[in-house]
Amino acid sequence: MSLPVQLTHAIIRADVHCPAYANYSSQMPQYVFRIRQGTHSSDVPVDLTDHDAAWHEGAKVCSDLIRDVVARFRDSPEWRLGVSDETGELLHLFRLTAETFKKE
C-alpha cells in the first residue's frame, strides 16, 4: 500500500543513481518517517534541521493524512507515524486508534 505523503518543510532524499547526486552531502540530520497501518508500512527518509522540526513535520503529515486513514479504520483500526533519527532511535510517535465497545 502506498500512502500519499507530502512533507512540506523537508528535503526528501531520493535513491537515484545519477552522477549529479554523487557529491551530494546534506548538512542537516536525516530522519525517517515510518507510516504504518495494519500490516502495511512505508518509510520516508527526510532531512530536517532538528528534532523539533521533525515533530512539527510529523504533526503536519498526520493532519494531512487523517481523512484517508479514518476511511480504512474498519479493516485496520490503528495507524501510526513514527519519527526516528539517523541512528534509528524512535523520537516521536503519532498514533490514531479506533475502538468499538458495544456491538449491535
C-alpha positions as CSV (number, residue, x, y, z in Angstrom):
1,M,0.0,0.0,0.0
2,S,1.4,3.4,-0.9
3,L,0.2,6.3,1.1
4,P,0.4,9.8,-0.4
5,V,2.8,11.7,1.9
6,Q,3.6,15.4,1.5
7,L,6.4,16.7,3.6
8,T,6.2,20.4,3.5
9,H,9.5,21.6,5.0
10,A,11.6,18.6,4.5
11,I,14.1,17.6,1.9
12,I,13.3,14.1,0.7
13,R,16.4,12.1,-0.1
14,A,16.0,10.4,-3.5
15,D,17.5,7.0,-4.0
16,V,18.5,7.9,-7.6
17,H,21.6,6.6,-9.4
18,C,22.6,9.9,-11.0
19,P,26.1,11.4,-11.3
20,A,24.7,14.7,-10.0
21,Y,23.9,13.1,-6.7
22,A,27.4,11.5,-6.3
23,N,28.8,14.5,-4.4
24,Y,25.6,15.4,-2.6
25,S,26.1,15.8,1.1
26,S,23.4,17.2,3.4
27,Q,24.4,19.3,6.4
28,M,21.0,18.6,8.0
29,P,20.3,15.4,10.1
30,Q,18.3,12.7,8.4
31,Y,15.0,11.5,9.9
32,V,12.9,8.5,8.9
33,F,9.1,8.8,8.9
34,R,7.6,5.3,9.1
35,I,3.9,5.3,8.4
36,R,2.1,2.1,9.4
37,Q,-1.5,0.9,9.2
38,G,-2.2,-2.8,9.8
39,T,0.4,-4.9,8.1
40,H,1.3,-2.1,5.6
41,S,4.2,0.3,6.2
42,S,6.2,2.8,4.3
43,D,9.5,4.6,5.2
44,V,10.3,8.1,4.0
45,P,13.8,9.4,4.7
46,V,13.9,13.2,5.1
47,D,16.4,15.9,6.0
48,L,15.2,18.4,8.7
49,T,17.0,20.9,10.9
50,D,16.4,19.3,14.3
51,H,14.1,17.1,16.5
52,D,11.6,20.0,16.9
53,A,11.3,20.4,13.1
54,A,10.8,16.6,12.8
55,W,7.9,16.8,15.4
56,H,6.2,19.6,13.6
57,E,6.6,17.9,10.2
58,G,5.2,14.7,11.7
59,A,2.2,16.6,13.1
60,K,1.6,18.1,9.6
61,V,1.8,14.8,7.9
62,C,-0.8,13.4,10.4
63,S,-3.2,16.2,9.8
64,D,-2.8,15.8,6.0
65,L,-3.5,12.1,6.1
66,I,-6.2,11.7,8.7
67,R,-9.2,11.8,6.3
68,D,-7.8,8.9,4.2
69,V,-6.7,6.9,7.3
70,V,-10.1,7.1,9.0
71,A,-11.8,5.7,5.9
72,R,-9.8,2.5,6.3
73,F,-10.2,2.0,10.1
74,R,-12.7,-0.8,9.9
75,D,-10.0,-3.0,8.3
76,S,-7.0,-1.8,10.3
77,P,-8.1,0.1,13.4
78,E,-4.7,1.6,14.3
79,W,-2.5,4.0,12.3
80,R,1.0,5.1,13.4
81,L,3.6,7.6,12.2
82,G,7.0,7.0,13.9
83,V,9.8,9.6,13.5
84,S,13.3,8.2,14.0
85,D,16.7,9.8,13.9
86,E,19.7,8.7,11.9
87,T,20.6,6.0,14.4
88,G,17.1,4.5,14.2
89,E,16.1,5.7,17.7
90,L,12.4,6.5,17.8
91,L,11.9,10.2,18.7
92,H,8.2,10.8,18.2
93,L,5.2,8.5,17.7
94,F,1.8,9.8,16.5
95,R,-0.9,7.2,16.9
96,L,-4.6,7.1,15.9
97,T,-6.8,4.3,17.1
98,A,-10.4,3.4,16.6
99,E,-12.2,1.2,19.1
100,T,-15.8,-0.2,19.2
101,F,-17.1,-1.2,22.7
102,K,-20.7,-2.0,22.0
103,K,-21.8,-4.1,19.0
104,E,-25.4,-4.2,17.7
